[in-house]
């Protein structure tokens, strides 16, 4: 087994890659309007209730229809998953990892196809969609290797007369609830990290991106993953989301999404249901209000480029998006001017045409972002943007507010859209204090050429890391001691 390496991103400056992408665009477009079924224990199930997937960049295009599960079918999927877990938990770790390696190879061959489903279903441009597929492949390759490593013999403290061994055993059946903004990468990562450690899962994709989920589950079937390991159960949160979270047979839940939904899941999962014999485990990643701090020693253009890429990449629809720019007063106007100039040069248009700024995901999000823009107009100085953009979908102008106070709503609340707030800091320490003035703590960035400030930031900028190892969260340590 070769050493893990990140999947390379596609170089679209090469003619052959652009041509391959265009061909995949046409191939995917030719499949619009098809119906996709539930997959429960390997059985495809049709339901009259459908999720209609619409292209957010062109509302006249229906990407497809996906059968929607009700509580009866969700319960059937739970039973199928537990039935498969009975033998799945004892399969060889190398065998389980092998499925991930096969899936990575298959996805690599269909890289442009998967990217284009995201272009049409969630509005990513070529670069964002390509990176999403690359990250999904990384998860398959990395978690396959980590699972093998996890099951290697562990060195324990020796004790005379005993043979002591530590292993990690799977938990059981879990519920995977991924987000729509990384509809392949995070879906793949959260799903395969659970199944490669011996668990079986019910995959409930986000309502705006069920077809991408169906394509992934179809790929896993193609490479021979046994039926019942991954059960595809699209459906509404109200209909089956709470039902599955509260189900007494649910062993763990892996969720990525909003703070409000995550806290709701945490509350409901914590309540013991009749017949439940364990404490449910919850793995939750719940948004961010990330910031970029610019010290007076920084390169203004370098900082400006980073701010624009972070704030407006995929229309700011990332929990890692830098929606706050906290700039030292001596560099504030310079950075603001450069960020504004770069932002005004961004082209808004169809993702399939690889425009830098595309649509936001749906009507509800569209209205929410526009509402926050109106709030921002009362909290700061509108520099650019400030409203709807022309186009056949949910397009919003990249918007910048300057001179925003640190306690303003647009500085503290997650907007999840192309809205950037600029805040002036009196000193570097003040900038770090503003950075920490939020309930979120996902990611952060600092531009500085001062070594003391970099060291200060290591200790005082409170944020974590988006990427972490899931595998131990889906296992239970087990020590067996045998007296010799």
N, C-alpha and C positions, 0 to 999 in steps of 0.2 A: 504494500500500500504506500503510495507516494505521499510526501508531506503536503499538508493542506496549503493551498494558495487561493487567494480571492479570484473569483471569476472576472476576467478582463471585461471592461466596458467596450461597447462597439464604437469604432471610429467611423462616424458618418461622413467624414471628409472623403472617404474612399468610395469610388463610383460603385463598386460591386456591393457594398453594404447598403448604399442608398437604393440601388435597384432591388436588392433582396427585401428591403423594408417596404418598398412600394408594392412589390408582388404580394407580400403578406397582407398588406392593407386591403388589396382587392380580394384576396382569398377569404379573409375574415368578413368583409362586407358582403360577400356572396352567401354567407351563412346567416345573415340577419333574419330574425323572425322565427327561428326554430324553437321547439319546445324541449326543455330539459326536465328530467324526472328525478324524484327522490331516489336515493340509494340506501336501502336498509338491508343489512345482512347479505349484500350482493344482489338483492332483488330491486329492479327498477319499478317504481310505483308512480302512477299517474294520479293527480288530484284535479278536480275542477277549479279549485282556488289557485290563482296564479300570482306570481310576482312579475310585473312587467318591467323589464330593464330598458331604460330610455337613454340615449346618448345625450349627456348634459351639454354637449357642444352644439348639437343640432337636434332640437326637440321633436322634429318630424321623423327621426330615425328610431325605430324600435329594434333594439339589439337582440331581444329574444324574450321568451316566457319561461318561467321556472315554476314547477309544481310546488305548492306550499303545504307544509306539514301542519296537522292539527295535533291536539294532545294525544289522541289515540295512536297516531302514527309515531309520535315522539316516544311514547311508552313502548311501542313495538321495537323501535330502534334501540332503546335502552336494553330491552331483553336480548336483542340480537348481539349487542356489544358485549354483554356479560357472558353470553353463550360462547362467543369467540375468545373472550379473555380466559376461559377455563383452560385452554391449551396454549394460548398465545403467551401467557406469563412465563411459560417454561421453555420457550424456543431459545435457541442459541443466540447470544448477542451478535455474533458475526453474521448470522443469517438475517437477523433483523436489520443490521446495518447495510447488508447487501442490497436490500430493497431501496434504500435511500440512494446508494451509489448508482443503481440502475435508473432510478428516477432522475437523478442529476444528469446523467448522460442523455436520457430521452428529452429532458427539458432543454438541454443545450442544443440539441438538434432542431428543436422547435422554438428557438429563442425569439425569433421575429414574430411568429404567430402569437405566442403568449403576450408579447409586448403590445401587439395591435389590439388584442381584446381589451387591454387596459386603456389604450388610446380612445377606443369607442365607448367603453362602459363607464369609465370614471374621469375621462378628460385629461389624461397625462399626455405630454408631448413625447416625441421620440426619445429624448435623452432620459427623462424621468421614467418612462416605461421600461426602457432598456436596463436602467439601473435597478429597477424593481425586480426584473427577472434575474439579473445577476445575483442580487442578494438572496433570492429564493434558492438558486443553485448553491450559493455559499452555505446556506442553512442545511441543505441536504448533505453536502460533502462534510461540513464541520461536525454536525451532530452524529453522523455515522461514525466518524473517527472518535468522537468523544464518548460515544456509547461503548465502543470496544475498550477504550482506555478505562472507563468507569468500572468495567467488570474484570479488569485485571486484578491479580492478587494484591491485597493491601497489607502493608507491614503493621502488625500490632505489637503491643508490648508483650514480650515473651513471659510465660508463666510455667514454671516447672510442673511437668505431669499433665499438661493440657495442650490440646491442639485448638487454637482459636482462629476463627476465620470471619472476615467481614465481607458481606455482599450487599448489594442494593437491589431490592425487589420492587416490582411495579406496584402501583396503588390500586388499579382497577379501571373503572370506566370514568372518563372525564368529558366535560363539555367544553368545546373550543368555540370562542366567540371573537372572531377577528374583526378588524375595522375595514372600512371601505377605502381609506386613503393609501394603504399599502395592501391591496387586495390579493396579491400573490405572495409577496415576501413575508409579511407577518403571518398570513394564513398558513403558509408552508412551515415557517419556523415554529409556530405554536403547535401545529398539528404533528409534525414529524418528531419534535423533541419529546412529545408524549408517547407516540407509538413506538419509537425506536427503543425506548426503555421497557417495552413490554405491555404497555397499557393499550386499551382500545378506546375509541372516542366517538362522540356525536359532534359533527361539525355543523354549526349554525352560522352561515356566512352573513355578512352585513346585507341588508335589503337592497342597497344600491348596486351591489356587485356580486350577485349570485352566480352569474354565468362563468366568471373566472374561477369561482370555487368548483363549479361543475366540471370545468375543463381540467382542473388539477386532479380531482377525484377520478375522472376518466383516465388520466395518465397513470395514476397509481394502480388502477385496474389492469391497464395494458401491460405494465411491467410485472404483473403477477401477484400483487399484494393480496393475501387471502381475504375473502369476503367477510364483512363484519368488523374488520379492524378500523376502517374509517367509514362512518355512516353519515351520509349527506342529508341534513334535515333543514332546508331553508324554511323560514317562517317568521311571523311577526314576533316582536318581543313580548307583546301583551298576550298573544295566543300560546306560544310555547316557551318563550324566554324564561319567564318567572317559573313556569311549570317545571322546566328542567333544572333550574337552579335549586328549587325547593324539593326536588325528587329525592326520596330516601335512598335510592340506589346510586345517586351521583356521588362520586368519590372526590373529584376535584373539578375546579373550573379555571380555565385560562381565558382571561378577558383583556382586550385592548380597546379603549374607547374613551368616552367622556367621563369626567369626574362624577357627574350626577348619576349616570347609569352604573358606574363602578361602585359607588357608595351604596346604591340600591342593591346590587348583587351581594356586596359584603354583608349588608344587614340581613338579607333573606337567607343567605347561605349559612349565617351564624346560628340561625334558629333550627333546632333539632326537630326533624320531621318524624312522625310516628313510624316505627320500624327502622329508623336509621341507627346504625351501630358504630359510627365513627364521626370524628370531627372533619367536616369538609375542608379541603385545602383550596385556597384562592390565590391565584397568581394574577395580579391586576396592574396594568399600566394605564394611567388615567390622565393623559394630557400634559400640557406644559404652557408656561408663559415665559418663554426663553428670551434672553437678552444678550446683546453684544455690547461689551464695555470697551470704550476707546479712550486710552490714556493720552495725555498730551505729548508723549514721546513717540506715538504711533505714526506710521505712514498713512496720511489721510486717504489717498487713492486706494491703497490696499484694503483699508478698513471699509471704504465705501463699496468696493466691489463685493466684499464678503457680506455686508449688510443687505445689499440688493438681492444677491443670490439666495440668502437665507430667508429674507422676508417674503419674497415674491415667487420663489421656486414652487411649482405646483400650486400657484395662487395662495401660498401661505397655509395650505391645508395639511400641515404636518405638526405633530406635537413637538417636534424639534425646531420649528420655524422661529427665527429671531424676530419676534414682533415688537421688541423694545430696543431702541438704540440709546445707550447711556454714554454721553460724550463729555469729556472734560471741557470746561468753559473756554479754554484757550484755543481749542480746535473745533469747537461746536459749529460755528457758521461755515467753516471750510468743509467739514465733513457733510453737513446738511446740504450745502450747495452741490457737492459732487454726487451725493446719493440721489438728489432730485434730478440732476442732469441724466444720470444713468437710468433712473426709473422712467423718465419721460421718453427715453429711446426704446423702451420695451414695446414690441409689437403684440397686440391683442388679436387673437384669431383662433381658427380651428386647430385643435391638437394634431389632427392628421396631416396638417400642413407644417407641423413642427414649430408653431408659433411659441415664443417664450412664455406668454400668458394666455391661458385658456379659460374655460368656464369653472365655476364652483359646482359642487356635486348635484344639488337639487334645489327645488323651490323653497323648502324650509330653511336650508342653510343660506340661500340667496337673500331671503327676507331678514334673517338674523344679522348677517353681515351689514346689510344696508342700514339696519337699525343702529348697529354700533357706530357706523360712520356718522349718523346724525348725532349720536352722543358725543363722538369725537369733536364735532364742530362746536360743541359747547365747552369742551375741555382744553382745546388747543387751537393753534393757528393752522388752517388748512393750507398746505403747500402745493399739493398736486393731487389729482384724482377727485374723489369725493362723491361718486355716484355710479350709476349703471354705465356699462359700455355697450356699444353696438354689437350685434351678432345674433345668430339664430338660437342661442342658448342662454345659460345663466352666467353672463359676462359682467364683471365688475372692474372698474378702473383701479389699478394699483394706487393706493391712497397713503399719503404721508401727512401726519400732524406734527407740528413743531411746538416747542415751548410747553410741553405737557408736564403737569406736576406729578410727582412720584406717586401720589395717592389717587390719581384719576382712575376711572373705571377702565379706560382703554390701556392703562398701564398695568392693571392688576388682573383683569378678567380675560379668560381665553376667548378670542374671537374666531380663530380658525379660518382666516381669510386674508386677502391681500391688503392688510391695514398695518401700518408701521407708526409707532409713536416715538418721537424724539424727546429726550429729557436731558437737561443740562446739569452737570455735576460740578460742584465747586472745587473738589479735590478728588484724588484717586480713592481715598478711603470713603468719601461721600458716594462715589460711583458704585463701589462695592456694596455699601449699605442700601442704595436704591435697588441694586440687582437682587439683593436678598429679600426685598420688601414684597414678597408674593407668597401665596400658599403652595405654589408649584415649585418643583425642584428637579426638573428633568435634565436640561442641558444648558450650557452657557458658553460664551466665547469672550476672549480678551485680546485686544490688540495693544501691545506695549513693547517698547524696547528697553524697559527698565528692569534689570534683574531683581532688585528688591521688591518691585511691584509684582513681578511674576511669582516670587516666593510668598508674598503676602496673599495673593489670590489663591494659591494652593490651599492655604489654611482657612481663608475667610469667605470665599465664594462658594455658597452652599448649593451644589447641584450634583446630580449623579451621572450615570452613563446610560444611554439608551440601549446599548448592546451588552447583554450579560448572558451567562450560561444557564439555560433552563433546566438541564437534565436532572440535577439533584432535586429539583422541586417536584419531579414526577416519580420519585422513588422513595422508598423507606429503608433506612439502614437496618440491617439485620446481622447480629453477631451470634454465632453458634460456638459454644465451648464444649469440647469433648474431653473427659478425663481419660487419660491413657493408662 
